[in-house]
Amino acid sequence: MTSTETTLSSSTTDPGDRRRWFALAIVMTAAFMDLVDVTIVNIAIPSIQRDAGASFSQIQWITAGYALAFAAGLITGGRLGDIHGRRRLFLIGIGGFTIASALCGFAANPEMLVASRILQGAMAAMMVPQVLSIVHATFPAHERGKVFGLFGAIVGLGAVSGPLLGALLTEWNLFGLEWRPIFLINLPVGIGALLLGRRYIAESKAPRALRLDLVGVALVTLGLLMLLYPLTRGRELGWPLWGYASMAGALVVFAALVAYEKRKAVRDGSPLVELSLFRVKSFAAGIAVQTVFGVGLGVFFLVWTLYMQVGLGWSALRAGLTGVPFSIAVSTAAGLSVQKLVPRFGRGVLQAGALVMAAGVLLYIGESARYGLAIASWQMALPLVVMGAGMGLIVAPLTDAILSEVPREHSGSASGLINTVQQMGNALGLGLVSVVFFGEIGDRLTPAQVGPAFVHAFEHALGWVAAVLVAIFLLMFALPRRPAQHVEGGQAEPAPKGVEEPVLAS
């Protein structure tokens, strides 16, 4: 450590230092970019198909390629941050994400767009795990509640802002570029975050030298691809037998990964997946909740879009605007939950969120059944606000609860696991859509039958979402009653012995 780094190290961990709040704004902006980019493409698919001449299979890969590369690289990206520095990996990731966004925006043909989306997902896998890791390593425990409240608000905004922003950019057809601005908008944001991140983000890494576990990387990547690829392509390919065999084989690969990582931890202490994290009750329980929650969200957001745009025949812009009350409710409830409610009521806030969200889903089913194809956006507002409030009560405190007892030296690995299981849950949810939604729709529908069939399938799928939320409520009994930082009256816990505090690189 240089003298400059030594001088700046103490100031970056000073509670009065403003630079870490600038750093927080930068990493939150990057997280928002990723969340928006996951959803912004869906709304522009008709424009991409029409303008670029993409086939249905290529359209599938424009969305699935990003998701597969992202999920497969998250754990590795988190561990690379632990080894080489979270700030360094964050800057590499956001720089690569910005370049990939430019390649997407200027893609000459569908094949180039697919390849650029895969690159974009891989760069996001480097960038996203560092967000939670930087927060965990930079902020003391008594401040993390407030920070994760902000993170939950960003999640809520990103969930619905993507479709709305995509609808606006596509309909405006800026400079005659059709769908391309949905990617090009990342360029000024990414360049700004890259320049400011170099100045304000503090560096942190594991306190002892770690090495990248290449066998672990190979096993994680193989297992995730064997699980997620059939789920992503299964419906399009007619659910072939090899898809089921691949998903079953993924379980074998994951079992081999666990056995290998145990031996690796004993041999040199540098496993890719820190299995000791699962001995932390709050982490293990939170990961289970996160996975199941991802399933519910994966089902809801896809069938909701199909219901409005195909079933009801609404434009992309109208569908995007309809989701605004949901987004506002998520953001508001997320901020209140961590800052005001969790310190008083602990785990009960998350469980209340699951029940409130389930109540909103049931209310939505009732509104849809009552009004059918004549339903208006304002008639959806109440159930969407109730659902959004419930989701907001979950998203921010859940992240806080999962990471509250994780040692800082493993925050990168833990953050990668959190994001990975969320993506796995979403992929499982997307796979279930083929059963709980499309399974209720006939193969050959007349134009007059499409609307009623989609409305019925939407209500059926929401029944499954409500059941998932009840399961989440029950799983939450395994979470600690209160996150660690709230048990001791809001005092910051000391850093684990031997953990290197963040330093600002000169």
C-alpha positions as CSV (number, residue, x, y, z in Angstrom):
1,M,0.0,0.0,0.0
2,T,1.4,3.4,-1.0
3,S,1.5,6.4,1.4
4,T,-1.3,7.9,-0.7
5,E,-3.4,4.9,-0.2
6,T,-2.7,4.8,3.5
7,T,-3.8,8.4,3.9
8,L,-7.0,8.0,1.9
9,S,-7.9,4.6,3.5
10,S,-8.9,6.2,6.8
11,S,-10.9,8.9,5.2
12,T,-12.9,6.6,3.0
13,T,-14.1,4.7,6.0
14,D,-14.9,7.9,8.0
15,P,-18.7,8.0,8.5
16,G,-18.5,11.7,7.6
17,D,-16.7,11.2,4.3
18,R,-19.0,12.1,1.4
19,R,-17.0,10.2,-1.3
20,R,-18.5,6.9,-0.4
21,W,-21.9,8.3,-1.0
22,F,-20.8,9.4,-4.5
23,A,-19.4,5.8,-4.9
24,L,-22.8,4.5,-3.9
25,A,-24.6,6.6,-6.5
26,I,-22.2,5.3,-9.1
27,V,-22.6,1.6,-8.4
28,M,-26.4,2.1,-8.0
29,T,-26.5,3.7,-11.4
30,A,-24.7,0.6,-12.8
31,A,-27.2,-1.7,-11.1
32,F,-30.0,0.3,-12.5
33,M,-28.5,0.0,-16.0
34,D,-28.4,-3.7,-15.7
35,L,-31.9,-4.0,-14.4
36,V,-33.3,-1.8,-17.1
37,D,-31.4,-3.7,-19.8
38,V,-32.8,-7.0,-18.8
39,T,-36.4,-5.8,-19.4
40,I,-36.0,-3.0,-22.0
41,V,-35.5,-5.4,-24.8
42,N,-38.7,-7.3,-24.4
43,I,-40.9,-4.3,-25.2
44,A,-38.9,-3.6,-28.4
45,I,-38.9,-7.1,-29.8
46,P,-41.6,-6.4,-32.5
47,S,-39.6,-3.5,-33.7
48,I,-36.3,-5.5,-33.8
49,Q,-38.1,-8.3,-35.6
50,R,-39.5,-6.0,-38.2
51,D,-36.5,-3.7,-38.7
52,A,-33.6,-6.2,-38.4
53,G,-35.5,-9.2,-40.0
54,A,-34.7,-11.4,-37.1
55,S,-36.1,-14.9,-37.0
56,F,-38.1,-16.2,-34.0
57,S,-35.1,-18.2,-32.9
58,Q,-32.8,-15.2,-33.1
59,I,-35.3,-13.1,-31.1
60,Q,-35.2,-15.9,-28.5
61,W,-31.4,-15.6,-28.4
62,I,-31.4,-11.8,-28.1
63,T,-33.1,-12.2,-24.7
64,A,-31.8,-15.6,-23.7
65,G,-28.2,-15.1,-24.7
66,Y,-27.9,-12.2,-22.2
67,A,-29.5,-14.1,-19.4
68,L,-27.4,-17.2,-19.9
69,A,-24.1,-15.4,-20.1
70,F,-25.1,-13.3,-17.1
71,A,-26.2,-16.2,-14.9
72,A,-23.2,-18.4,-15.9
73,G,-20.6,-15.7,-15.0
74,L,-22.0,-14.2,-11.8
75,I,-20.2,-16.4,-9.3
76,T,-16.9,-16.1,-11.2
77,G,-17.3,-12.4,-11.4
78,G,-17.8,-12.1,-7.7
79,R,-14.8,-14.2,-6.9
80,L,-12.6,-12.3,-9.4
81,G,-13.6,-9.1,-7.5
82,D,-12.5,-10.7,-4.2
83,I,-9.1,-11.7,-5.8
84,H,-8.2,-8.7,-8.0
85,G,-10.2,-5.9,-6.3
86,R,-13.9,-5.1,-6.5
87,R,-13.3,-1.6,-7.8
88,R,-11.1,-2.9,-10.6
89,L,-13.6,-5.5,-11.7
90,F,-16.5,-3.1,-11.5
91,L,-14.7,-0.6,-13.8
92,I,-13.7,-3.4,-16.3
93,G,-17.3,-4.7,-16.2
94,I,-19.0,-1.3,-16.8
95,G,-16.5,-0.4,-19.5
96,G,-17.1,-3.7,-21.3
97,F,-20.9,-3.3,-20.8
98,T,-20.8,0.1,-22.4
99,I,-18.8,-1.2,-25.4
100,A,-21.2,-4.2,-25.8
101,S,-24.1,-1.8,-25.7
102,A,-22.6,0.2,-28.5
103,L,-22.1,-3.0,-30.5
104,C,-25.8,-3.9,-29.9
105,G,-26.9,-0.5,-31.0
106,F,-24.9,-0.5,-34.2
107,A,-25.4,-4.2,-35.0
108,A,-25.5,-4.8,-38.8
109,N,-27.5,-8.0,-38.6
110,P,-29.3,-10.3,-36.1
111,E,-26.3,-12.5,-35.7
112,M,-24.1,-9.6,-34.6
113,L,-26.9,-8.5,-32.2
114,V,-27.1,-11.9,-30.6
115,A,-23.3,-12.1,-30.2
116,S,-23.2,-8.5,-28.7
117,R,-26.0,-9.4,-26.2
118,I,-24.0,-12.4,-25.0
119,L,-21.0,-10.2,-24.5
120,Q,-23.2,-7.7,-22.7
121,G,-24.4,-10.4,-20.3
122,A,-20.9,-11.5,-19.6
123,M,-19.7,-8.0,-18.8
124,A,-22.8,-7.5,-16.6
125,A,-21.7,-10.6,-14.7
126,M,-18.4,-8.9,-13.9
127,M,-20.1,-5.6,-12.9
128,V,-23.1,-6.6,-10.9
129,P,-21.6,-8.7,-8.1
130,Q,-19.3,-5.9,-7.3
131,V,-22.2,-3.6,-6.5
132,L,-23.2,-5.4,-3.3
133,S,-19.6,-6.2,-2.5
134,I,-18.5,-2.6,-2.6
135,V,-21.5,-1.6,-0.4
136,H,-20.8,-4.4,2.0
137,A,-17.1,-3.5,2.2
138,T,-17.4,0.3,2.3
139,F,-20.3,0.9,4.7
140,P,-20.5,-0.1,8.4
141,A,-23.3,-2.3,9.5
142,H,-25.4,0.4,11.1
143,E,-25.6,2.3,7.8
144,R,-26.2,-0.7,5.5
145,G,-29.9,-0.7,6.3
146,K,-30.3,2.7,4.7
147,V,-28.1,1.7,1.8
148,F,-30.0,-1.5,1.1
149,G,-33.3,0.5,1.3
150,L,-32.0,2.7,-1.6
151,F,-30.9,-0.5,-3.4
152,G,-34.5,-1.9,-3.1
153,A,-35.9,1.3,-4.5
154,I,-33.6,1.0,-7.5
155,V,-34.7,-2.6,-8.0
156,G,-38.3,-1.4,-8.0
157,L,-37.6,1.4,-10.5
158,G,-35.6,-0.8,-12.7
159,A,-38.3,-3.5,-12.8
160,V,-40.9,-1.3,-14.5
161,S,-38.8,1.5,-15.9
162,G,-37.3,-0.8,-18.5
163,P,-40.5,-1.6,-20.3
164,L,-41.6,2.1,-20.1
165,L,-38.3,3.4,-21.3
166,G,-38.2,0.9,-24.1
167,A,-41.7,1.8,-25.2
168,L,-40.8,5.5,-25.3
169,L,-37.5,5.1,-27.1
170,T,-39.1,2.7,-29.7
171,E,-42.2,4.8,-30.4
172,W,-40.1,8.1,-30.6
173,N,-37.9,6.5,-33.3
174,L,-35.1,8.9,-32.6
175,F,-33.2,9.9,-35.7
176,G,-34.9,7.1,-37.5
177,L,-32.9,4.5,-35.5
178,E,-36.0,2.4,-34.6
179,W,-35.1,0.1,-31.6
180,R,-31.4,1.0,-31.5
181,P,-31.6,3.8,-28.9
182,I,-32.6,1.2,-26.2
183,F,-29.0,0.1,-26.3
184,L,-27.3,3.4,-27.2
185,I,-28.7,5.2,-24.1
186,N,-26.3,3.1,-22.1
187,L,-23.3,4.9,-23.6
188,P,-23.4,8.3,-21.9
189,V,-24.4,6.6,-18.6
190,G,-21.6,4.0,-18.8
191,I,-18.9,6.5,-19.7
192,G,-19.9,8.8,-16.9
193,A,-20.0,5.9,-14.4
194,L,-16.6,4.8,-15.6
195,L,-14.9,8.2,-15.2
196,L,-16.5,9.0,-11.8
197,G,-15.9,5.4,-10.5
198,R,-12.2,5.7,-11.1
199,R,-12.2,8.8,-8.8
200,Y,-14.7,8.0,-6.0
201,I,-15.0,4.2,-5.6
202,A,-12.8,2.7,-2.8
203,E,-10.8,-0.5,-3.6
204,S,-11.3,-3.6,-1.5
205,K,-10.4,-7.2,-1.9
206,A,-10.0,-10.4,0.2
207,P,-7.4,-10.0,3.0
208,R,-5.3,-12.9,1.9
209,A,-4.1,-14.0,-1.5
210,L,-6.7,-16.1,-3.4
211,R,-6.4,-17.9,-6.7
212,L,-9.1,-18.4,-9.3
213,D,-10.6,-21.9,-9.1
214,L,-10.7,-22.8,-12.8
215,V,-12.2,-26.2,-12.3
216,G,-14.9,-24.6,-10.1
217,V,-15.5,-22.0,-12.9
218,A,-15.9,-24.8,-15.4
219,L,-18.3,-26.8,-13.2
220,V,-20.5,-23.8,-12.3
221,T,-20.7,-22.7,-15.9
222,L,-21.5,-26.2,-17.2
223,G,-24.1,-26.8,-14.5
224,L,-25.9,-23.5,-15.1
225,L,-25.9,-23.9,-18.8
226,M,-27.2,-27.5,-18.6
227,L,-30.1,-26.2,-16.3
228,L,-30.9,-22.8,-18.0
229,Y,-30.5,-23.6,-21.7
230,P,-33.3,-26.2,-21.8
231,L,-35.5,-24.0,-19.7
232,T,-34.9,-21.1,-22.0
233,R,-35.4,-23.0,-25.3
234,G,-37.6,-25.8,-24.1
235,R,-41.0,-24.5,-25.3
236,E,-39.7,-23.3,-28.7
237,L,-38.2,-26.8,-29.3
238,G,-41.2,-28.7,-28.0
239,W,-39.6,-29.8,-24.7
240,P,-37.4,-32.6,-26.2
241,L,-36.2,-35.5,-24.1
242,W,-32.6,-34.3,-24.1
243,G,-33.7,-31.1,-22.4
244,Y,-35.0,-33.1,-19.4
245,A,-31.8,-35.2,-19.4
246,S,-29.7,-32.0,-19.4
247,M,-31.6,-30.6,-16.4
248,A,-31.2,-33.8,-14.5
249,G,-27.5,-33.9,-15.4
250,A,-27.1,-30.4,-14.1
251,L,-27.9,-31.7,-10.6
252,V,-25.1,-34.3,-10.9
253,V,-22.7,-31.5,-12.0
254,F,-23.7,-29.4,-9.0
255,A,-23.2,-32.3,-6.7
256,A,-19.7,-32.8,-8.2
257,L,-19.1,-29.1,-7.7
258,V,-19.9,-29.3,-4.0
259,A,-17.6,-32.3,-3.5
260,Y,-14.8,-30.6,-5.4
261,E,-15.2,-27.3,-3.6
262,K,-15.0,-29.0,-0.2
263,R,-11.7,-30.6,-1.1
264,K,-10.4,-27.3,-2.7
265,A,-11.2,-25.4,0.5
266,V,-9.2,-27.9,2.6
267,R,-6.3,-28.0,0.2
268,D,-5.6,-24.3,-0.4
269,G,-8.4,-22.2,0.9
270,S,-9.3,-20.7,-2.5
271,P,-12.6,-22.3,-3.6
272,L,-14.8,-20.5,-6.1
273,V,-17.9,-21.1,-4.0
274,E,-17.3,-20.4,-0.3
275,L,-19.4,-23.3,1.1
276,S,-18.8,-22.1,4.6
277,L,-21.3,-19.3,3.8
278,F,-24.1,-21.9,3.9
279,R,-23.3,-22.5,7.6
280,V,-24.4,-18.9,8.2
281,K,-28.1,-19.4,8.8
282,S,-29.2,-16.0,7.6
283,F,-27.4,-16.5,4.3
284,A,-28.6,-20.1,3.6
285,A,-32.2,-19.2,4.4
286,G,-32.1,-16.0,2.5
287,I,-30.7,-17.8,-0.6
288,A,-33.6,-20.2,-0.5
289,V,-36.1,-17.3,-0.3
290,Q,-34.3,-15.4,-3.0
291,T,-34.5,-18.4,-5.4
292,V,-38.3,-19.0,-4.9
293,F,-39.0,-15.3,-5.1
294,G,-37.2,-15.2,-8.4
295,V,-39.5,-17.9,-9.7
296,G,-42.6,-15.9,-8.8
297,L,-41.2,-12.7,-10.4
298,G,-40.1,-14.6,-13.5
299,V,-43.7,-15.9,-14.0
300,F,-45.4,-12.6,-13.2
301,F,-43.5,-10.1,-15.4
302,L,-43.6,-12.2,-18.5
303,V,-47.3,-13.2,-18.4
304,W,-48.2,-9.6,-17.4
305,T,-46.5,-8.2,-20.5
306,L,-48.2,-10.9,-22.7
307,Y,-51.6,-10.3,-21.1
308,M,-51.5,-6.5,-21.8
309,Q,-49.9,-6.5,-25.2
310,V,-51.3,-9.6,-26.8
311,G,-54.4,-10.5,-24.8
312,L,-55.8,-6.9,-24.4
313,G,-54.1,-5.6,-27.5
314,W,-52.6,-2.6,-25.8
315,S,-49.6,-0.6,-27.3
316,A,-46.2,-0.9,-25.7
317,L,-46.5,2.6,-24.4
318,R,-49.9,2.0,-22.7
319,A,-48.6,-1.2,-21.1
320,G,-45.5,0.6,-19.9
321,L,-47.5,3.5,-18.4
322,T,-49.8,1.0,-16.6
323,G,-46.9,-0.3,-14.6
324,V,-46.0,3.2,-13.1
325,P,-48.1,2.8,-9.9
326,F,-46.4,-0.6,-9.3
327,S,-42.9,1.0,-9.7
328,I,-43.7,3.9,-7.4
329,A,-45.1,1.5,-4.7
330,V,-42.1,-0.7,-4.8
331,S,-39.7,2.2,-4.4
332,T,-41.6,3.8,-1.6
333,A,-42.1,0.6,0.4
334,A,-38.5,-0.5,-0.1
335,G,-37.2,2.8,1.4
336,L,-39.6,2.6,4.4
337,S,-39.1,-1.1,5.1
338,V,-35.4,-0.9,5.8
339,Q,-35.1,2.5,7.4
340,K,-38.3,2.5,9.5
341,L,-40.0,-0.9,9.8
342,V,-37.2,-3.6,9.9
343,P,-35.4,-2.0,12.9
344,R,-38.7,-2.3,14.9
345,F,-40.4,-5.4,13.5
346,G,-37.5,-7.5,12.0
347,R,-38.4,-10.5,10.0
348,G,-42.1,-9.8,10.3
349,V,-41.7,-7.0,7.7
350,L,-40.6,-9.5,5.0
351,Q,-43.4,-11.9,5.9
352,A,-45.9,-9.2,5.8
353,G,-44.6,-8.2,2.4
354,A,-45.1,-11.8,1.0
355,L,-48.7,-11.8,2.3
356,V,-49.4,-8.2,1.0
357,M,-48.0,-9.1,-2.4
358,A,-50.2,-12.3,-2.5
359,A,-53.2,-10.2,-1.6
360,G,-52.4,-7.9,-4.5
361,V,-52.1,-10.8,-6.9
362,L,-55.5,-12.2,-5.7
363,L,-57.0,-8.7,-6.1
364,Y,-55.6,-8.5,-9.7
365,I,-57.2,-11.9,-10.5
366,G,-60.6,-10.6,-9.2
367,E,-60.3,-7.4,-11.3
368,S,-59.4,-9.3,-14.4
369,A,-62.3,-11.7,-14.0
370,R,-64.7,-8.9,-13.3
371,Y,-63.9,-6.7,-16.3
372,G,-62.4,-9.1,-18.8
373,L,-61.2,-7.6,-22.0
374,A,-62.8,-4.2,-21.1
375,I,-60.5,-3.7,-18.1
376,A,-58.8,-0.2,-18.0
377,S,-55.4,0.8,-16.8
378,W,-56.9,2.7,-13.8
379,Q,-58.7,-0.5,-12.7
380,M,-55.4,-2.2,-12.5
381,A,-53.9,0.5,-10.3
382,L,-55.1,-0.7,-6.9
383,P,-53.9,-4.3,-7.3
384,L,-50.6,-3.1,-8.7
385,V,-50.0,-0.7,-5.8
386,V,-50.7,-3.5,-3.3
387,M,-48.4,-5.9,-5.1
388,G,-45.7,-3.2,-5.4
389,A,-45.9,-2.4,-1.7
390,G,-45.6,-6.0,-0.8
391,M,-42.6,-6.5,-3.2
392,G,-40.9,-3.4,-1.7
393,L,-41.2,-4.8,1.8
394,I,-39.3,-7.8,0.6
395,V,-36.6,-6.8,-1.8
396,A,-34.5,-4.4,0.3
397,P,-34.6,-6.2,3.7
398,L,-34.0,-9.5,2.0
399,T,-30.6,-8.4,0.6
400,D,-29.8,-6.9,4.0
401,A,-30.7,-10.1,5.8
402,I,-28.7,-12.3,3.5
403,L,-25.5,-10.3,3.8
404,S,-25.8,-9.1,7.4
405,E,-23.7,-11.9,8.9
406,V,-21.4,-12.6,5.9
407,P,-17.6,-11.8,6.6
408,R,-16.4,-9.0,4.3
409,E,-13.7,-11.1,2.8
410,H,-16.4,-13.3,1.2
411,S,-18.7,-10.5,0.2
412,G,-17.9,-10.9,-3.5
413,S,-18.6,-14.6,-3.5
414,A,-21.8,-14.1,-1.5
415,S,-23.0,-11.3,-3.8
416,G,-22.3,-13.5,-6.9
417,L,-24.4,-16.3,-5.3
418,I,-27.3,-13.9,-4.5
419,N,-27.5,-12.7,-8.1
420,T,-27.0,-16.2,-9.5
421,V,-29.8,-17.8,-7.6
422,Q,-32.0,-14.9,-8.5
423,Q,-31.3,-15.4,-12.1
424,M,-31.8,-19.2,-11.7
425,G,-35.2,-18.5,-10.1
426,N,-36.2,-16.2,-12.9
427,A,-35.2,-18.8,-15.5
428,L,-37.2,-21.5,-13.6
429,G,-40.1,-19.0,-13.6
430,L,-39.8,-18.5,-17.3
431,G,-39.8,-22.2,-17.8
432,L,-42.9,-22.6,-15.8
433,V,-44.7,-20.0,-18.0
434,S,-44.8,-22.7,-20.7
435,V,-46.9,-24.8,-18.3
436,V,-48.9,-22.4,-16.2
437,F,-49.7,-19.8,-18.9
438,F,-49.2,-21.3,-22.4
439,G,-50.5,-24.6,-21.2
440,E,-53.9,-22.9,-20.8
441,I,-53.9,-21.5,-24.3
442,G,-55.0,-23.6,-27.3
443,D,-52.6,-24.1,-30.3
444,R,-55.0,-22.8,-32.9
445,L,-57.0,-19.8,-31.9
446,T,-59.1,-17.5,-34.1
447,P,-58.5,-13.8,-33.7
448,A,-61.7,-13.6,-31.6
449,Q,-60.5,-16.3,-29.2
450,V,-57.0,-14.8,-28.5
451,G,-58.1,-12.2,-26.0
452,P,-60.3,-14.4,-23.8
453,A,-57.7,-17.2,-23.9
454,F,-54.9,-14.9,-22.7
455,V,-57.1,-13.4,-20.0
456,H,-58.0,-16.8,-18.7
457,A,-54.3,-18.0,-18.9
458,F,-53.2,-14.8,-17.0
459,E,-55.6,-15.4,-14.2
460,H,-54.5,-19.1,-14.0
461,A,-50.8,-18.1,-13.9
462,L,-51.4,-15.5,-11.2
463,G,-52.9,-18.2,-9.0
464,W,-49.6,-20.0,-9.2
465,V,-47.8,-16.7,-8.3
466,A,-50.0,-16.4,-5.2
467,A,-49.1,-19.9,-4.2
468,V,-45.4,-19.2,-4.6
469,L,-45.7,-16.1,-2.3
470,V,-47.4,-18.2,0.4
471,A,-44.4,-20.7,0.1
472,I,-42.1,-17.7,0.5
473,F,-43.9,-16.6,3.6
474,L,-43.4,-20.0,5.2
475,L,-39.7,-20.2,4.1
476,M,-39.1,-16.8,5.8
477,F,-39.5,-18.4,9.2
478,A,-36.0,-19.7,8.7
479,L,-34.6,-16.2,8.5
480,P,-33.2,-14.6,11.7
481,R,-35.8,-12.5,13.6
482,R,-33.6,-9.5,13.1
483,P,-30.6,-8.8,10.8
484,A,-27.3,-8.8,12.8
485,Q,-26.8,-5.0,12.7
486,H,-30.2,-4.4,14.3
487,V,-29.7,-6.9,17.2
488,E,-27.1,-4.7,18.9
489,G,-29.0,-1.4,18.8
490,G,-27.7,-0.3,15.4
491,Q,-24.0,-0.5,16.3
492,A,-21.6,-1.3,13.6
493,E,-20.0,-4.7,14.0
494,P,-16.2,-4.8,14.0
495,A,-14.6,-6.0,10.8
496,P,-13.7,-9.7,10.9
497,K,-10.1,-10.3,12.1
498,G,-7.6,-9.9,9.3
499,V,-10.1,-8.3,6.9
500,E,-8.6,-5.5,4.8
501,E,-10.5,-2.3,4.9
502,P,-11.3,-0.6,1.6
503,V,-8.7,1.8,0.3
504,L,-8.9,4.4,-2.5
505,A,-6.5,3.6,-5.2
506,S,-4.3,6.5,-6.3
